Amino acid sequence: MNENEKNPLLNMQRIRQESKELIEAGANELSDIVPEKKVKKEKTVNARLKHEQGNKKTTGQKKSTAKEKSVEAGTKAVEESKAADTKTVKKTAAKKTKASDTKKETLETKAEAETKKTKARYVGPADKNVPSLAEQVSSILMENKKKRGRTKKAAKKVKIIPLGGLEQIGMNITAFEYDDSIIVVDCGLAFPSDDMLGIDLVIPDITYLKDNYLKVKGFCITHGHEDHIGALPYILKQLNVPVYGTRLTCALIEKKLKEHQIEDSAKLNIVKYGDNVNLGDFKVEFVKTNHSIADAASLAIFTPAGTIFHTGDFKVDYTPVFGDPADLGRMAEIGKAGCLAMLSDSTNATRPGFTMSEKTVGKTFDLIFAEHRDSRIIVATFASNVDRVQQIINTAYKYDRKVVVEGRSMVNVIGTAADLGYIDIPEGTLIDIDHLKDYPLEKTVIITTGSQGESMAALSRMASSIHRKVEIVPEDVIIMSSTPIPGNEKAVSKVINELSMKGAEVIFQDTHVSGHACQEEIKLMYSLLKPKFALPVHGEYRHLMAGKGLAEAVGIPSENVLIMSSGDVVELSEDSCKITGHVEAGGVFVDGLGVGDVGNIVLRDRQSLSQNGIIIVAMSLEHGTNRLLSGPDIVSRGFVYVRESTDLMNEASAVVREAVADCLHARITDWSKIKNVVRDSLSEFLWKRMKRNPVILPIIMEIH
């Protein structure tokens, strides 16, 4: 073996050169000499074998004529193939050399076909190098990958559309959509803020649901608080679909529907814990959880894309007043089976530790009742907090006191809970408010609404001395068994101050525990369910951000935690969770019996009236000539006291007369234009003179 045969690089160059020569030689000789066709086939096959096995051959050969080169190279290739000890090649060569002369034509045809086939598969064009084995394998793998990509089905995606409950406390409502199916979780209301003058309630905008009415399969309600069921009477009038909830939840909803006289047309369905409800492409399971109201549930929503777990409002209470603790075992089973996403309550995400058990409040009540045996006790709490009311009644019964329930919503909830057996009231303990005067003050307890400082609630009316049947006296003890909802702090402080000025003792320390999970309970829920994606809900933006931090703290990647806004369209699949669009969402104002007839323009006018007052300008114009016959008469409300501002009113009248005269001189006859000129002239005058901008309302009367 010489030095050239030992060098692999030279061998590769030699093989490539031989392959090129074989191709050229075979192409030239096939048309003239049949035997050479046979040799060409052998040359092509053996050239490939030499390329793969690395057969050795010197590169210093001199070139001969095309015909001699073809025969010589073919003979040498056959000899080398025998030396390679490959049985398959030997058999093939043997078969090809045994062909008889009588089958020359057949062999010629086969040889030509095999040559073309071999050239197409293993040999490139004459002016290009032969692809290496690695290049051929890479090409095949790439082609297979492309085929798999073409045959792979598109990922199934479910849409999550929060229509409320984000950036605020209350008005919780979230839609889940897949293909032709939509389910809605909760349908709550919100109470108006200070700048919503004259507004009674705020309900969610369901334009998107009405536009997709045929897709909506039903409402699934987590529990019976107003911020989760309060809007149903208004929404079901526009979108009458089935409603699913637990026993107490459905009973409270039915009570509301009766007030709106739509109980006969509504479709209420009671669901037990562990039951599954099939709604189109969705299957929903109600899972036992704890909250400040009985019969609260979390929802396991099984979708074609995966399982979504909605916690609802929850806390982990191992010693609840009524019923069983939360079904943590079932939650762990859902997590083990695979949870795609979790929507978690974030109301208390800023509070460290665990939420105290509801039973701890009962111990505080016992101490307060024991210390104030000679005083009347008034307890203000949420109407729907049945467990809290139960503990107040138990303590009152222990200290031989009669109980009065005051406040319309409180009476409704307690009556419904008692009918269903969710609250136990000892016989003779509960009395009517009309009989309150028949008992000594120190032998009575009043459970009332108004813990959030609502102006028309029973406690607020007592503090303002406008309650017809209860008057606050200096010996009274007032227990504020709640914490102010964000935004209600001023109203609550006002009520406490008014009660204190009447000499009553107000107690609000350790008299309330939250119904919402604190940080460690939220972490526990994430640990049980192990969701791939986390979507914090129920809270203001700061609460949602705190919820995001908790999800990341338990190991969920930051890119898998999504902060949503009301109206966002979130597409959720096995591989991604992202916002892909936006729908119409927001609040609809309820003012008296009007729903939606008060909008932002009306609110802006109300705010302007409340801040700057109004001036009405009345005048009479002659028909045809628009000559000023009488006036202008100026009436002010909320701007200045007219009797003490005579000079200002006279100057204002002069400005109006001048504006009307300018209109006549300019031959302006359109009344709307005249009103605009009067309004602008008077507004400019008042701003320069008073730095105020009242609402100006010109009124023109025509006289024939």
C-alpha positions as CSV (number, residue, x, y, z in Angstrom):
1,M,0.0,0.0,0.0
2,N,1.6,3.3,-1.1
3,E,1.3,6.7,0.6
4,N,-1.5,7.8,-1.6
5,E,-3.7,4.9,-0.6
6,K,-3.1,5.7,3.1
7,N,-4.3,9.3,2.8
8,P,-8.2,9.5,3.2
9,L,-8.4,13.0,1.7
10,L,-6.7,11.8,-1.5
11,N,-8.9,8.8,-1.6
12,M,-12.0,11.0,-1.5
13,Q,-10.7,13.1,-4.3
14,R,-9.9,10.0,-6.3
15,I,-13.4,8.6,-5.8
16,R,-15.1,11.8,-6.9
17,Q,-12.8,12.1,-10.0
18,E,-13.6,8.4,-10.9
19,S,-17.3,8.9,-10.5
20,K,-17.2,11.9,-12.8
21,E,-15.2,10.0,-15.4
22,L,-17.5,7.0,-15.3
23,I,-20.5,9.2,-15.9
24,E,-18.9,10.9,-18.9
25,A,-17.7,7.6,-20.4
26,G,-20.9,5.8,-19.9
27,A,-22.9,8.6,-21.5
28,N,-20.7,8.5,-24.6
29,E,-20.6,4.8,-25.2
30,L,-24.1,3.6,-24.3
31,S,-25.5,4.5,-27.7
32,D,-22.8,2.6,-29.7
33,I,-21.7,-0.5,-27.8
34,V,-24.1,-2.8,-26.0
35,P,-21.5,-4.6,-23.9
36,E,-20.3,-1.3,-22.6
37,K,-23.8,-0.5,-21.4
38,K,-23.5,-3.6,-19.2
39,V,-20.1,-2.5,-18.0
40,K,-21.5,1.1,-17.4
41,K,-24.1,-0.3,-15.0
42,E,-21.4,-2.2,-13.1
43,K,-19.2,0.9,-13.1
44,T,-22.0,3.0,-11.6
45,V,-23.0,0.6,-8.9
46,N,-19.4,-0.2,-8.0
47,A,-18.5,3.5,-8.0
48,R,-21.2,4.0,-5.3
49,L,-19.8,1.1,-3.3
50,K,-16.3,2.4,-3.6
51,H,-17.6,5.8,-2.4
52,E,-19.2,4.3,0.7
53,Q,-16.6,1.7,1.6
54,G,-13.6,3.8,0.8
55,N,-11.8,1.4,-1.6
56,K,-8.3,2.3,-2.5
57,K,-7.1,3.3,-5.9
58,T,-4.2,5.3,-7.2
59,T,-4.9,8.7,-8.8
60,G,-1.9,8.9,-11.1
61,Q,-3.5,7.0,-14.0
62,K,-3.1,8.5,-17.4
63,K,-6.2,9.2,-19.4
64,S,-7.0,6.9,-22.4
65,T,-9.6,7.1,-25.0
66,A,-13.2,7.1,-23.8
67,K,-13.9,3.5,-24.9
68,E,-10.7,2.1,-23.4
69,K,-11.2,4.0,-20.2
70,S,-14.8,2.7,-19.8
71,V,-13.8,-1.0,-20.3
72,E,-10.7,-0.7,-18.1
73,A,-12.5,1.1,-15.3
74,G,-15.4,-1.3,-15.4
75,T,-13.1,-4.4,-15.1
76,K,-11.2,-2.9,-12.2
77,A,-14.4,-2.0,-10.4
78,V,-15.6,-5.6,-10.6
79,E,-12.3,-6.9,-9.2
80,E,-12.5,-4.4,-6.3
81,S,-16.1,-5.3,-5.5
82,K,-15.0,-9.0,-5.1
83,A,-12.3,-7.9,-2.7
84,A,-14.9,-6.1,-0.5
85,D,-16.5,-9.4,0.5
86,T,-20.1,-8.1,0.0
87,K,-22.4,-11.0,-0.8
88,T,-25.1,-8.8,-2.3
89,V,-22.8,-7.2,-4.8
90,K,-21.3,-10.5,-5.8
91,K,-24.8,-11.9,-6.5
92,T,-25.7,-8.9,-8.5
93,A,-22.5,-9.0,-10.6
94,A,-22.9,-12.7,-11.2
95,K,-26.5,-12.3,-12.5
96,K,-25.4,-9.6,-14.8
97,T,-22.5,-11.6,-16.4
98,K,-24.7,-14.7,-17.0
99,A,-26.9,-13.0,-19.6
100,S,-27.0,-14.9,-22.9
101,D,-26.6,-13.5,-26.4
102,T,-30.2,-14.3,-27.2
103,K,-31.4,-11.8,-24.6
104,K,-29.2,-8.9,-25.7
105,E,-32.0,-6.6,-26.6
106,T,-33.7,-7.2,-23.2
107,L,-30.4,-6.6,-21.4
108,E,-29.8,-3.5,-23.3
109,T,-33.2,-2.1,-22.3
110,K,-32.7,-3.1,-18.6
111,A,-29.2,-1.8,-18.5
112,E,-30.3,1.5,-19.9
113,A,-33.2,1.8,-17.4
114,E,-31.0,0.8,-14.5
115,T,-28.4,3.3,-15.5
116,K,-30.9,6.1,-15.6
117,K,-32.4,5.0,-12.3
118,T,-29.0,4.8,-10.6
119,K,-27.9,8.1,-12.0
120,A,-31.1,9.8,-10.7
121,R,-30.7,8.4,-7.2
122,Y,-27.0,8.4,-6.5
123,V,-25.3,10.6,-9.1
124,G,-25.8,14.3,-9.7
125,P,-25.5,16.2,-13.0
126,A,-22.3,15.7,-14.8
127,D,-20.9,19.1,-13.8
128,K,-21.6,18.6,-10.0
129,N,-20.0,16.5,-7.3
130,V,-21.7,13.4,-6.0
131,P,-23.7,14.1,-2.7
132,S,-22.0,12.6,0.3
133,L,-23.8,10.0,2.5
134,A,-24.3,12.6,5.3
135,E,-25.8,15.1,2.8
136,Q,-28.3,12.4,1.6
137,V,-29.3,11.4,5.1
138,S,-29.8,15.1,6.1
139,S,-32.0,15.7,3.0
140,I,-34.2,12.7,3.8
141,L,-34.6,13.8,7.5
142,M,-35.5,17.3,6.4
143,E,-38.1,16.0,4.0
144,N,-39.7,13.8,6.7
145,K,-39.8,16.7,9.1
146,K,-41.7,18.8,6.5
147,K,-44.2,16.0,5.9
148,R,-44.8,15.7,9.7
149,G,-45.3,19.5,9.9
150,R,-47.9,19.3,7.1
151,T,-49.8,16.5,8.7
152,K,-49.8,17.9,12.3
153,K,-53.2,19.2,13.4
154,A,-53.7,22.7,14.6
155,A,-53.7,23.2,18.4
156,K,-57.1,23.4,20.0
157,K,-57.7,26.9,21.5
158,V,-60.2,28.0,24.0
159,K,-61.0,31.7,24.6
160,I,-61.2,33.4,28.0
161,I,-63.0,36.7,27.9
162,P,-63.3,38.6,31.2
163,L,-66.2,41.1,30.9
164,G,-65.8,42.5,34.4
165,G,-64.2,41.9,37.8
166,L,-60.7,43.2,36.8
167,E,-59.2,46.5,37.9
168,Q,-62.1,46.7,40.4
169,I,-63.7,44.9,43.3
170,G,-67.1,43.5,42.2
171,M,-69.0,42.9,38.9
172,N,-67.4,39.6,38.4
173,I,-68.2,37.9,35.0
174,T,-66.0,35.8,32.7
175,A,-66.9,34.1,29.4
176,F,-65.3,30.9,28.2
177,E,-65.6,30.1,24.4
178,Y,-64.7,27.2,22.3
179,D,-66.0,26.8,18.7
180,D,-69.8,27.2,19.0
181,S,-70.1,27.0,22.8
182,I,-69.9,29.8,25.4
183,I,-70.3,29.4,29.1
184,V,-70.3,32.3,31.6
185,V,-69.0,32.2,35.1
186,D,-70.8,34.5,37.6
187,C,-72.8,37.6,36.8
188,G,-72.3,40.2,39.5
189,L,-72.8,43.9,40.1
190,A,-70.7,46.7,41.4
191,F,-71.7,49.6,43.7
192,P,-71.2,53.1,42.3
193,S,-68.2,55.2,43.1
194,D,-68.3,58.7,44.5
195,D,-68.2,60.3,41.0
196,M,-71.3,58.3,39.7
197,L,-73.8,60.7,40.9
198,G,-77.4,59.4,41.2
199,I,-76.4,55.9,40.1
200,D,-77.8,53.0,42.1
201,L,-75.9,50.0,40.6
202,V,-73.4,49.1,37.9
203,I,-73.9,45.9,35.9
204,P,-71.7,44.4,33.2
205,D,-71.9,45.2,29.5
206,I,-72.9,41.9,27.8
207,T,-72.9,43.2,24.2
208,Y,-70.5,40.4,23.2
209,L,-72.8,37.7,24.7
210,K,-75.9,39.2,23.0
211,D,-74.0,39.2,19.7
212,N,-73.3,35.5,20.2
213,Y,-76.6,34.6,21.8
214,L,-76.9,31.2,20.0
215,K,-73.5,30.1,21.4
216,V,-74.3,30.9,25.1
217,K,-75.1,27.6,26.9
218,G,-75.6,28.9,30.4
219,F,-74.3,30.7,33.5
220,C,-72.3,28.8,36.2
221,I,-72.4,30.7,39.5
222,T,-69.8,30.1,42.2
223,H,-71.6,31.6,45.2
224,G,-74.4,33.9,46.3
225,H,-72.7,37.2,46.9
226,E,-74.0,40.4,45.2
227,D,-70.8,40.8,43.2
228,H,-71.4,37.4,41.7
229,I,-75.2,37.2,41.3
230,G,-76.5,40.7,41.6
231,A,-76.7,41.4,37.9
232,L,-78.6,38.2,36.9
233,P,-82.1,39.7,37.1
234,Y,-81.1,42.4,34.6
235,I,-79.1,40.2,32.4
236,L,-81.6,37.3,32.2
237,K,-84.2,39.7,30.8
238,Q,-81.9,40.2,27.8
239,L,-80.3,36.7,27.7
240,N,-82.5,34.0,29.1
241,V,-80.3,30.9,29.3
242,P,-80.0,28.3,32.0
243,V,-78.3,29.1,35.3
244,Y,-76.4,26.5,37.4
245,G,-75.5,26.8,41.0
246,T,-75.5,25.2,44.4
247,R,-78.6,25.0,46.6
248,L,-78.2,28.2,48.7
249,T,-76.9,30.1,45.7
250,C,-79.9,29.2,43.5
251,A,-82.3,30.1,46.4
252,L,-80.8,33.6,46.7
253,I,-81.0,34.0,42.9
254,E,-84.6,33.0,42.9
255,K,-85.4,35.6,45.6
256,K,-84.0,38.3,43.4
257,L,-85.8,37.0,40.3
258,K,-89.1,37.2,42.2
259,E,-88.5,40.9,43.0
260,H,-88.1,41.5,39.2
261,Q,-91.1,39.2,38.4
262,I,-89.2,36.9,36.1
263,E,-88.9,33.8,38.3
264,D,-91.3,31.8,36.0
265,S,-89.3,32.3,32.9
266,A,-85.9,31.7,34.4
267,K,-84.2,28.3,34.2
268,L,-82.5,27.6,37.6
269,N,-80.7,24.3,38.0
270,I,-79.3,23.1,41.4
271,V,-76.0,21.3,41.2
272,K,-74.3,19.2,43.9
273,Y,-70.6,19.1,44.7
274,G,-68.9,16.7,42.4
275,D,-71.6,16.8,39.8
276,N,-70.7,17.5,36.1
277,V,-72.7,19.8,33.9
278,N,-72.3,19.3,30.1
279,L,-72.6,22.6,28.3
280,G,-71.8,22.3,24.6
281,D,-68.1,21.6,24.3
282,F,-67.6,22.2,28.0
283,K,-68.0,20.0,31.0
284,V,-68.1,21.9,34.4
285,E,-67.6,20.3,37.8
286,F,-68.5,22.1,41.0
287,V,-65.8,21.6,43.7
288,K,-66.4,22.3,47.4
289,T,-64.5,25.3,48.7
290,N,-64.9,27.8,51.7
291,H,-65.9,31.4,51.7
292,S,-67.8,33.9,53.9
293,I,-71.1,32.4,52.6
294,A,-72.2,28.8,52.6
295,D,-72.4,26.6,49.4
296,A,-69.4,28.3,47.7
297,A,-67.8,26.4,44.9
298,S,-64.8,26.4,42.6
299,L,-65.2,25.3,39.0
300,A,-63.2,22.7,37.1
301,I,-63.9,23.5,33.5
302,F,-63.0,20.6,31.1
303,T,-62.4,21.9,27.6
304,P,-61.0,20.3,24.4
305,A,-57.8,22.3,24.9
306,G,-57.4,21.2,28.6
307,T,-58.7,21.7,32.1
308,I,-59.2,25.2,33.4
309,F,-59.7,25.7,37.2
310,H,-61.6,28.7,38.4
311,T,-61.2,29.2,42.1
312,G,-64.1,31.7,42.6
313,D,-63.9,33.6,45.9
314,F,-62.2,31.2,48.3
315,K,-60.3,30.6,51.5
316,V,-59.0,27.5,53.2
317,D,-60.9,27.0,56.4
318,Y,-60.3,23.7,58.2
319,T,-62.9,24.5,60.9
320,P,-65.9,26.1,59.1
321,V,-69.0,27.1,61.0
322,F,-71.3,25.2,58.6
323,G,-70.5,22.3,56.3
324,D,-67.2,20.7,55.4
325,P,-63.8,22.1,54.7
326,A,-62.7,22.7,51.1
327,D,-62.2,19.5,49.0
328,L,-58.5,19.8,48.7
329,G,-58.3,16.2,47.7
330,R,-60.3,16.6,44.6
331,M,-58.3,19.7,43.7
332,A,-55.1,17.6,44.0
333,E,-56.6,14.9,41.7
334,I,-57.4,17.5,39.1
335,G,-53.9,18.8,39.3
336,K,-52.4,15.3,39.0
337,A,-54.6,14.6,35.9
338,G,-53.3,17.8,34.4
339,C,-54.4,21.4,34.8
340,L,-53.8,23.7,31.8
341,A,-54.7,27.1,33.5
342,M,-55.9,28.4,36.8
343,L,-57.9,31.6,37.4
344,S,-57.2,32.5,41.0
345,D,-58.9,34.9,43.5
346,S,-56.5,37.8,44.1
347,T,-58.4,40.0,46.5
348,N,-56.1,39.3,49.5
349,A,-52.9,38.5,47.4
350,T,-51.2,41.5,49.1
351,R,-51.7,40.0,52.6
352,P,-49.1,37.5,54.0
353,G,-49.9,34.3,55.8
354,F,-53.2,32.5,56.2
355,T,-56.7,33.8,56.6
356,M,-58.1,33.1,60.1
357,S,-61.0,30.6,60.5
358,E,-64.5,32.0,60.8
359,K,-64.8,30.4,64.2
360,T,-62.2,32.8,65.7
361,V,-64.8,35.6,65.3
362,G,-67.2,33.7,67.5
363,K,-64.7,33.8,70.3
364,T,-64.4,37.6,69.9
365,F,-68.1,37.9,70.1
366,D,-68.2,35.9,73.3
367,L,-65.7,38.2,74.9
368,I,-67.6,41.4,73.9
369,F,-70.9,40.1,75.0
370,A,-69.4,39.0,78.4
371,E,-67.9,42.5,78.9
372,H,-71.0,44.5,78.0
373,R,-73.8,42.7,79.8
374,D,-75.5,46.0,80.6
375,S,-75.6,47.5,77.1
376,R,-77.5,46.9,74.0
377,I,-75.4,45.4,71.2
378,I,-75.8,46.3,67.6
379,V,-73.7,44.2,65.1
380,A,-73.2,45.4,61.5
381,T,-72.1,42.9,59.0
382,F,-72.6,41.7,55.4
383,A,-76.2,40.5,54.8
384,S,-74.9,37.4,53.0
385,N,-72.5,36.3,55.7
386,V,-74.7,33.5,57.0
387,D,-72.0,31.9,59.1
388,R,-71.3,35.3,60.9
389,V,-75.0,35.7,61.7
390,Q,-75.1,32.2,63.0
391,Q,-72.3,32.9,65.5
392,I,-74.0,36.2,66.6
393,I,-77.3,34.3,67.2
394,N,-75.4,31.5,69.1
395,T,-73.7,34.1,71.4
396,A,-77.0,36.0,72.0
397,Y,-78.7,32.8,72.9
398,K,-75.9,32.0,75.3
399,Y,-76.3,35.4,77.1
400,D,-80.1,35.2,77.1
401,R,-80.7,38.0,74.6
402,K,-83.3,38.5,71.9
403,V,-82.2,39.0,68.4
404,V,-83.7,41.5,65.8
405,V,-82.7,41.3,62.2
406,E,-82.9,44.7,60.5
407,G,-82.3,45.7,56.8
408,R,-84.2,44.4,53.8
409,S,-81.3,42.4,52.4
410,M,-80.4,40.9,55.8
411,V,-84.0,39.8,56.3
412,N,-84.1,38.2,52.9
413,V,-80.9,36.2,53.2
414,I,-81.5,35.0,56.8
415,G,-85.0,34.0,55.9
416,T,-83.8,32.0,52.9
417,A,-81.0,30.4,54.8
418,A,-83.3,29.4,57.7
419,D,-85.8,27.8,55.3
420,L,-83.0,25.7,53.7
421,G,-81.5,24.7,57.0
422,Y,-78.3,26.6,56.6
423,I,-78.8,28.5,59.8
424,D,-80.1,27.3,63.2
425,I,-82.1,29.8,65.2
426,P,-83.2,28.6,68.6
427,E,-86.9,28.9,69.2
428,G,-87.9,32.2,70.8
429,T,-84.6,33.9,70.1
430,L,-85.7,35.9,67.0
431,I,-88.2,38.7,67.5
432,D,-89.7,41.3,65.2
433,I,-88.4,44.9,65.3
434,D,-91.8,46.1,66.3
435,H,-91.5,44.2,69.6
436,L,-88.0,45.6,70.4
437,K,-89.6,48.2,72.8
438,D,-91.0,45.3,74.9
439,Y,-87.6,44.2,76.1
440,P,-84.9,46.0,78.2
441,L,-82.1,47.4,76.0
442,E,-79.4,45.2,77.6
443,K,-81.4,42.1,76.7
444,T,-81.4,42.7,73.0
445,V,-79.1,42.3,70.0
446,I,-79.7,44.0,66.6
447,I,-78.1,42.5,63.5
448,T,-78.1,45.1,60.8
449,T,-76.8,46.0,57.4
450,G,-74.7,49.1,56.7
451,S,-71.2,47.9,57.5
452,Q,-69.9,49.5,54.3
453,G,-71.3,53.0,55.2
454,E,-74.1,52.8,52.6
455,S,-76.2,56.0,53.0
456,M,-79.6,54.2,53.0
457,A,-78.6,51.2,55.0
458,A,-80.1,50.6,58.4
459,L,-77.0,51.5,60.4
460,S,-76.4,54.8,58.5
461,R,-80.0,55.8,59.2
462,M,-79.6,55.0,62.9
463,A,-76.4,57.1,63.0
464,S,-78.2,60.0,61.2
465,S,-81.2,59.7,63.6
466,I,-83.6,59.1,60.7
467,H,-84.4,55.5,61.5
468,R,-88.0,55.2,62.6
469,K,-87.7,52.4,65.1
470,V,-84.2,52.4,66.5
471,E,-82.5,55.4,68.2
472,I,-78.8,55.3,69.3
473,V,-78.2,55.9,73.0
474,P,-74.9,56.5,74.8
475,E,-74.8,53.1,76.4
476,D,-75.0,51.2,73.0
477,V,-72.1,49.1,71.8
478,I,-71.7,49.0,68.0
479,I,-69.7,46.1,66.5
480,M,-68.4,46.7,63.0
481,S,-68.0,43.1,61.9
482,S,-66.5,43.8,58.5
483,T,-63.6,45.6,56.8
484,P,-64.3,48.4,54.3
485,I,-64.2,47.4,50.7
486,P,-61.7,49.6,48.8
487,G,-63.4,52.8,48.0
488,N,-65.8,52.7,50.9
489,E,-63.4,53.9,53.6
490,K,-64.7,57.5,53.8
491,A,-68.3,56.4,54.1
492,V,-67.5,53.9,56.9
493,S,-65.5,56.5,58.7
494,K,-68.4,59.0,58.5
495,V,-70.8,56.5,60.1
496,I,-68.3,55.6,62.8
497,N,-67.9,59.3,63.6
498,E,-71.6,59.9,63.8
499,L,-72.1,57.0,66.1
500,S,-69.2,58.1,68.3
501,M,-70.7,61.6,68.6
502,K,-73.9,60.1,70.0
503,G,-71.9,58.5,72.8
504,A,-71.9,54.9,71.5
505,E,-68.9,52.7,71.8
506,V,-67.7,51.4,68.4
507,I,-65.7,48.2,68.3
508,F,-64.0,47.1,65.1
509,Q,-60.8,45.3,66.2
510,D,-60.7,41.5,65.7
511,T,-64.4,41.4,64.8
512,H,-63.9,40.3,61.3
513,V,-62.0,37.7,59.3
514,S,-61.9,37.8,55.5
515,G,-63.5,35.3,53.2
516,H,-60.6,35.5,50.8
517,A,-57.4,33.6,50.7
518,C,-54.2,35.2,51.8
519,Q,-50.8,34.5,50.2
520,E,-50.0,31.1,51.6
521,E,-53.4,29.7,50.7
522,I,-53.1,31.0,47.1
523,K,-49.7,29.3,47.0
524,L,-51.3,26.1,48.4
525,M,-53.8,26.2,45.6
526,Y,-51.1,26.5,42.9
527,S,-49.2,23.7,44.5
528,L,-52.2,21.4,44.5
529,L,-53.3,22.1,40.9
530,K,-49.9,22.7,39.3
531,P,-51.3,24.7,36.4
532,K,-49.2,25.4,33.3
533,F,-50.6,28.9,33.0
534,A,-51.8,31.3,35.7
535,L,-54.4,34.1,35.3
536,P,-55.0,36.2,38.4
537,V,-58.6,37.6,38.7
538,H,-60.9,39.3,41.2
539,G,-59.2,42.5,42.3
540,E,-57.7,45.8,41.4
541,Y,-54.5,46.0,39.4
542,R,-52.2,45.9,42.4
543,H,-53.9,42.8,43.6
544,L,-53.5,41.1,40.2
545,M,-49.8,42.0,40.2
546,A,-49.4,40.5,43.7
547,G,-51.2,37.4,42.4
548,K,-48.7,37.2,39.5
549,G,-45.8,37.3,42.0
550,L,-47.3,34.5,44.0
551,A,-47.6,32.3,40.8
552,E,-44.0,33.0,39.9
553,A,-43.0,32.2,43.5
554,V,-44.3,28.6,43.3
555,G,-42.4,28.0,40.0
556,I,-44.7,29.0,37.2
557,P,-42.5,30.8,34.6
558,S,-43.1,34.5,34.2
559,E,-44.1,34.2,30.6
560,N,-46.9,31.8,31.6
561,V,-48.5,34.3,34.0
562,L,-50.9,36.7,32.2
563,I,-52.5,39.8,33.6
564,M,-55.8,40.4,31.9
565,S,-58.0,43.5,31.5
566,S,-61.8,43.6,31.1
567,G,-62.7,42.9,27.5
568,D,-59.4,41.2,26.6
569,V,-59.7,38.0,24.4
570,V,-57.2,35.5,25.7
571,E,-56.5,32.5,23.5
572,L,-55.4,29.5,25.5
573,S,-53.9,26.3,24.1
574,E,-51.6,23.5,25.2
575,D,-48.6,25.6,24.1
576,S,-49.5,29.2,24.5
577,C,-51.6,31.8,26.5
578,K,-51.8,35.2,24.9
579,I,-54.1,38.2,24.3
580,T,-55.3,38.2,20.7
581,G,-58.1,40.8,20.7
582,H,-60.6,42.9,22.6
583,V,-64.3,43.1,22.8
584,E,-66.7,45.7,24.2
585,A,-66.8,45.6,28.0
586,G,-67.4,47.9,30.9
587,G,-70.3,49.0,33.1
588,V,-73.9,49.8,32.4
589,F,-75.5,52.2,34.9
590,V,-78.8,51.4,36.7
591,D,-80.6,54.5,37.9
592,G,-84.0,53.7,39.4
593,L,-85.9,51.6,36.9
594,G,-83.7,52.8,34.0
595,V,-81.0,50.5,32.8
596,G,-78.4,51.9,30.5
597,D,-80.2,55.2,29.8
598,V,-77.6,57.1,31.8
599,G,-74.3,57.3,30.1
600,N,-71.1,59.3,30.4
601,I,-72.6,62.4,29.0
602,V,-75.3,62.5,31.6
603,L,-72.8,61.8,34.4
604,R,-70.6,64.6,33.1
605,D,-73.6,67.0,33.3
606,R,-74.4,65.8,36.8
607,Q,-70.8,66.3,37.9
608,S,-70.8,69.8,36.3
609,L,-74.0,70.7,38.0
610,S,-72.8,69.5,41.4
611,Q,-69.5,71.4,41.1
612,N,-70.6,74.7,39.3
613,G,-74.4,75.0,39.5
614,I,-76.7,76.1,36.7
615,I,-77.9,79.4,35.2
616,I,-81.2,79.6,33.2
617,V,-81.7,82.5,30.8
618,A,-85.3,83.0,29.7
619,M,-86.3,85.6,27.0
620,S,-89.1,86.3,24.5
621,L,-88.5,87.1,20.8
622,E,-90.9,88.5,18.3
623,H,-92.0,86.2,15.5
624,G,-90.4,87.0,12.2
625,T,-88.1,89.8,13.4
626,N,-86.5,88.1,16.4
627,R,-86.7,91.4,18.3
628,L,-86.3,91.0,22.0
629,L,-89.7,91.7,23.6
630,S,-89.0,90.7,27.2
631,G,-86.2,89.5,29.4
632,P,-83.7,88.2,29.7
633,D,-84.7,86.8,33.1
634,I,-81.8,84.9,34.8
635,V,-82.4,82.2,37.3
636,S,-79.5,80.7,39.3
637,R,-79.3,77.4,41.2
638,G,-76.1,76.2,42.8
639,F,-74.1,79.2,41.4
640,V,-74.8,82.3,43.5
641,Y,-77.5,83.4,45.8
642,V,-79.4,85.8,43.5
643,R,-80.7,88.1,46.3
644,E,-77.1,88.9,47.3
645,S,-75.8,89.1,43.8
646,T,-78.1,91.7,42.2
647,D,-75.2,93.6,40.5
648,L,-73.9,90.4,38.9
649,M,-77.3,89.4,37.6
650,N,-77.8,92.9,36.1
651,E,-74.5,92.8,34.3
652,A,-75.3,89.3,33.1
653,S,-78.6,90.5,31.7
654,A,-76.8,93.3,29.8
655,V,-74.4,90.8,28.3
656,V,-77.3,88.6,27.1
657,R,-79.1,91.6,25.5
658,E,-76.0,92.7,23.7
659,A,-75.5,89.1,22.4
660,V,-79.1,89.0,21.0
661,A,-78.6,92.5,19.4
662,D,-75.5,91.2,17.7
663,C,-77.4,88.3,16.3
664,L,-80.1,90.6,14.9
665,H,-77.4,92.8,13.3
666,A,-75.8,89.8,11.7
667,R,-79.2,88.6,10.5
668,I,-79.0,85.3,12.4
669,T,-82.5,83.9,12.6
670,D,-81.7,80.3,13.6
671,W,-82.7,79.9,17.3
672,S,-80.0,77.2,18.0
673,K,-77.3,79.7,16.8
674,I,-78.8,82.5,18.9
675,K,-78.7,80.1,21.9
676,N,-75.1,79.3,21.3
677,V,-74.1,83.0,21.0
678,V,-75.9,83.8,24.2
679,R,-74.3,80.8,26.0
680,D,-70.8,81.6,24.8
681,S,-71.0,85.3,25.6
682,L,-72.4,84.7,29.1
683,S,-69.9,81.9,29.9
684,E,-67.0,84.2,28.9
685,F,-68.3,87.0,31.1
686,L,-68.9,84.8,34.2
687,W,-65.4,83.2,33.9
688,K,-63.7,86.6,33.7
689,R,-65.7,87.9,36.6
690,M,-66.1,84.8,38.9
691,K,-63.6,82.2,37.6
692,R,-66.6,79.8,37.5
693,N,-68.1,77.8,34.7
694,P,-71.8,77.0,35.5
695,V,-74.1,75.1,33.2
696,I,-75.9,77.8,31.1
697,L,-79.3,76.9,29.7
698,P,-80.9,79.5,27.4
699,I,-84.7,79.3,26.8
700,I,-86.3,81.3,24.0
701,M,-90.1,81.8,23.7
702,E,-91.6,83.1,20.5
703,I,-94.4,85.7,20.6
704,H,-96.6,86.5,17.6
